Amino acid sequence: MEKENKLIYIDDEGNEVLCEILFTFDSDKFKRSYVLFYPVGSEEQDDDIEVLAACYHPLEDGTVGELTDIETDEEWKLVEETLQTFSEDECDEDCDCDDDCDCDDDCDCHHE
């Protein structure tokens, strides 16, 4: 269920968790759509946000519909690589490269 870039996720204990959608993407290779998301408020709690991922079946209006599990290690590898690329792109956009970088230590924009 999605509302204004948020979705309700049912965790392993059956609890409903309101989550912010980080981004979605499609895979031609697997013929599936994926959504990456995190619990609302977790970005305020600490710097290490637990990002969750699932397959989804888009509704007619293009929003995230029913979530299903990612089934294979190969799919997880694709999701992890896509998240890494997204994280690198976000770092470049957020960084002002003035020695006060908010990016992690792997960021290419750090000054020596």
C-alpha positions, 0 to 999 in steps of 0.5 A: 500500500502506497501513499505520497511516497510512503508504503505500509510494510508488514514485518516478520512479526506481523506489525505494520511499519510506515516506510518512506520509499527511497526509489523504485526500478525495473529489471529487464533481466528479471522482468520484475519491479523493485522498491527500496524503502526504510522505516519512517523516522529511522533517518533521524535515529542514526546515520545507518539506515536499514534499507529494505527491498522487495519486488512489487507489482505496479498498479494501473496508476503506476504506484507500488502495489503488492510487495513480494519477496526477492527470491534469488541471490542473483536478484539480491546482487542486482538490488545491492549494486543498484543501491550502491549506485544510487548512494554514490549518486546521492553523495555527489549531489549532496556534497559541496566539496568544501571539506565539510562533506556529509558523505562517507569516507569512500566519497571521491570528493574528499579533499586530501 
